[in-house]
Amino acid sequence: REMNVRVAEKAVLEADRLDATARLAATNLAALSAQNSLATAQDRLNYLVGRDVEVVEAAAIVPMQSSETNVQRRPDVREAELRVEQARLSVRLKQADRIPDVALTVSSATPFNNDRLPRNMTSAGISMSYEPFTWGRRKAELTEKRHAVEQAENALRDTQSAAAIEIAAYRRKVEEATAQILVRRMEAEAARERLRVTKTKFQEQAARPDEMFNASASLTQAGAREQEAIASYWNARAAYEQAIGED
């Protein structure tokens, strides 16, 4: 704010204002990184002590899908859901053991070389099999199957919580990488303006050659840091997409 006032009063150069803007952006980035680290640590603590994990999403700099949608797309979560369905089907099958087995039998016969019997004889019958006394075996097996359902549901909730924490951590990394690109671009813009001023001074013989070389080197370094920030962003984005189950 002070630099904006001084630039308006022509008390400092535009390069000084750009430097101040870049330093402010770098400070905000450090604060964002600290907040994200704290949020990730809180999520992991809640997970370890058995609390409900409620991931707090930061304001997305880049458009992304909701965490709930991302969690459901993960292969490990889908596998846990299938295990729950399998356990529930096992309970239904075990409950079906209490239903008697009923069979309908129909047969047809045609006797040969016997004129006294009818030419076509058809018979039908119903058979039923059931085990009335199991001495508690059927109930114990059904209880075991229901316990398996509870275990599968607990495993599903655990997998969902762990997936939500992991996805949120990678998402925060993408947010930080995006903010870092903005910081590096501001630094490069400030270095570019500083080089322009130094060249003007050098042409007017108000700056030494080493000052111009240093300004040029600073711009080159700022450009290299910007490229590194872009590469870091794509690495973070790739890790995030892998975490949500995308190819």
C-alpha positions in Angstrom: 0.0 0.0 0.0 2.8 2.4 0.8 4.6 1.5 -2.4 1.4 2.3 -4.4 1.3 5.7 -2.7 5.0 6.4 -3.4 4.7 5.3 -7.0 1.7 7.7 -7.4 3.9 10.4 -5.9 6.8 9.4 -8.2 9.0 8.8 -5.1 10.0 5.3 -6.0 10.2 3.2 -9.2 7.6 0.8 -10.6 10.1 -2.0 -10.0 10.1 -1.3 -6.3 6.3 -1.6 -6.3 6.5 -4.9 -8.2 9.1 -6.2 -5.7 6.8 -5.3 -2.8 3.9 -7.0 -4.5 5.9 -10.2 -5.1 7.1 -10.3 -1.5 3.5 -9.9 -0.3 2.4 -12.7 -2.6 5.2 -14.9 -1.2 4.1 -14.1 2.3 0.6 -15.1 1.5 1.8 -18.3 0.0 3.8 -19.1 3.1 0.6 -18.5 5.2 -1.4 -20.7 2.9 1.1 -23.5 3.1 1.1 -23.3 6.9 -2.7 -23.4 7.0 -2.8 -26.4 4.7 -0.3 -28.2 6.8 -2.3 -27.6 9.9 -5.5 -28.7 8.2 -4.0 -31.9 7.0 -2.6 -32.6 10.4 -6.0 -32.0 12.0 -7.6 -34.4 9.5 -5.1 -37.1 10.3 -5.5 -36.6 14.0 -9.3 -37.0 13.8 -8.8 -40.1 11.7 -6.3 -41.6 14.2 -8.5 -41.0 17.3 -11.6 -42.3 15.5 -13.5 -39.0 15.0 -15.6 -38.2 12.0 -13.4 -36.8 9.3 -14.8 -33.5 8.0 -12.4 -32.2 5.3 -12.5 -28.5 5.0 -12.1 -27.5 1.4 -10.2 -24.3 0.5 -11.4 -21.9 -2.2 -10.4 -23.6 -5.4 -8.1 -21.6 -7.6 -8.6 -24.2 -10.4 -11.9 -26.0 -11.0 -12.1 -29.4 -9.4 -14.8 -31.9 -8.5 -16.2 -32.2 -5.0 -14.4 -34.5 -2.5 -17.4 -36.8 -2.2 -17.4 -37.4 -5.9 -13.7 -38.0 -5.9 -13.8 -40.5 -3.0 -16.5 -42.6 -4.7 -14.3 -42.9 -7.8 -11.3 -44.4 -6.0 -10.8 -48.1 -6.7 -10.1 -49.0 -3.0 -13.4 -47.4 -2.0 -15.3 -49.2 -4.7 -13.7 -52.5 -3.6 -14.8 -51.8 0.0 -18.3 -51.1 -1.2 -18.3 -54.4 -3.1 -17.2 -56.3 0.0 -20.1 -54.8 1.9 -22.6 -55.9 -0.8 -21.0 -59.3 -0.8 -21.4 -59.6 3.0 -25.0 -58.5 2.8 -25.7 -61.1 0.1 -24.2 -63.8 2.3 -26.7 -62.8 5.1 -29.6 -63.0 2.7 -28.4 -66.4 1.5 -28.1 -67.6 5.1 -31.6 -66.4 5.9 -32.9 -68.3 2.9 -31.8 -71.5 4.6 -34.8 -71.2 6.8 -37.1 -71.6 3.8 -38.0 -75.2 3.1 -37.0 -76.7 -0.2 -40.1 -77.5 -2.1 -39.9 -79.5 -5.4 -42.7 -80.3 -7.9 -42.2 -83.5 -9.8 -44.2 -84.5 -12.9 -43.5 -87.7 -14.8 -45.1 -89.4 -17.9 -44.9 -93.0 -18.9 -46.1 -95.0 -21.9 -46.2 -98.8 -21.4 -45.4 -101.1 -24.3 -46.8 -104.6 -24.9 -49.5 -104.2 -22.3 -53.1 -103.7 -23.5 -54.6 -103.7 -20.0 -52.9 -100.5 -18.9 -53.6 -97.0 -20.3 -51.4 -95.9 -23.1 -50.3 -92.7 -21.3 -49.8 -92.5 -17.6 -48.9 -89.1 -15.9 -48.1 -88.6 -12.3 -47.3 -85.5 -10.2 -45.9 -85.1 -6.8 -44.6 -82.5 -4.4 -41.6 -83.1 -2.2 -40.4 -80.9 0.7 -37.2 -81.0 2.7 -36.5 -79.0 5.8 -34.2 -79.3 8.9 -36.4 -78.2 11.8 -33.8 -78.8 14.6 -30.4 -77.3 14.1 -29.6 -76.9 17.8 -28.7 -73.2 17.3 -26.3 -73.8 14.4 -28.3 -71.8 11.9 -28.7 -68.8 14.3 -25.0 -68.8 15.1 -24.1 -68.9 11.4 -26.5 -66.0 10.7 -25.0 -64.0 13.6 -21.5 -64.5 12.2 -22.6 -63.3 8.7 -24.2 -60.2 10.3 -20.9 -59.5 12.1 -19.1 -59.8 8.8 -21.4 -57.1 7.4 -20.6 -54.8 10.3 -16.9 -55.4 9.8 -17.2 -54.6 6.0 -19.2 -51.4 6.7 -16.5 -50.3 9.2 -13.8 -51.0 6.7 -15.7 -49.0 4.1 -16.0 -46.0 6.4 -12.3 -46.3 7.3 -11.3 -46.5 3.6 -13.5 -43.5 2.7 -12.0 -41.4 5.5 -8.5 -42.2 4.6 -9.2 -41.5 0.9 -10.8 -38.2 1.8 -7.8 -37.1 3.8 -5.4 -38.2 1.1 -7.4 -36.4 -1.7 -7.7 -33.2 0.4 -3.9 -33.2 1.0 -3.1 -33.5 -2.7 -5.7 -30.9 -3.5 -4.1 -28.5 -1.1 -0.7 -29.2 -2.8 -2.3 -28.2 -6.1 -3.6 -25.0 -4.6 -0.1 -24.2 -3.2 1.5 -25.0 -6.6 -0.9 -22.7 -8.4 -0.3 -19.9 -5.9 3.5 -20.4 -6.3 3.2 -19.9 -10.1 1.6 -16.6 -9.5 4.4 -15.6 -7.1 7.1 -16.6 -9.5 5.4 -14.7 -12.3 5.3 -11.6 -10.1 9.0 -12.0 -9.3 9.8 -12.4 -13.0 7.8 -9.3 -13.8 9.7 -7.3 -11.2 13.0 -8.6 -12.4 12.1 -7.6 -16.0 11.1 -4.1 -14.9 14.4 -3.8 -12.9 16.4 -4.9 -16.0 14.6 -2.3 -18.1 15.5 0.5 -15.6 19.0 -0.7 -15.4 19.4 -0.7 -19.2 18.1 2.8 -19.4 20.5 3.9 -16.7 23.4 2.2 -18.5 22.6 3.9 -21.8 22.7 7.2 -19.9 26.0 6.1 -18.3 24.3 6.1 -14.8 24.9 2.4 -14.2 27.9 0.1 -14.3 28.0 -2.9 -16.7 28.1 -5.3 -13.7 24.8 -3.9 -12.5 23.2 -4.6 -15.9 24.7 -8.1 -15.9 23.3 -8.7 -12.4 19.9 -7.5 -13.4 19.9 -9.7 -16.5 21.0 -12.7 -14.4 18.2 -12.0 -11.9 15.7 -12.1 -14.7 17.1 -15.4 -16.0 16.9 -16.9 -12.5 13.4 -15.6 -12.0 12.3 -17.2 -15.3 13.9 -20.5 -14.3 12.1 -20.4 -10.9 8.8 -19.8 -12.8 9.4 -22.8 -15.0 10.2 -24.9 -11.9 6.9 -23.7 -10.3 5.0 -24.8 -13.5 6.6 -28.2 -13.4 5.8 -28.5 -9.7 2.2 -27.7 -10.4 1.9 -30.4 -13.1 3.5 -32.9 -10.8 1.1 -32.0 -8.0 -1.8 -32.1 -10.4 -0.8 -35.6 -11.6 -0.5 -36.8 -8.0 -4.0 -35.4 -7.3 -5.5 -37.1 -10.4 -3.9 -40.4 -9.4 -5.3 -40.0 -5.9 -8.9 -39.6 -7.2 -8.5 -42.6 -9.5 -8.2 -40.9 -12.9 -6.0 -42.4 -15.5 
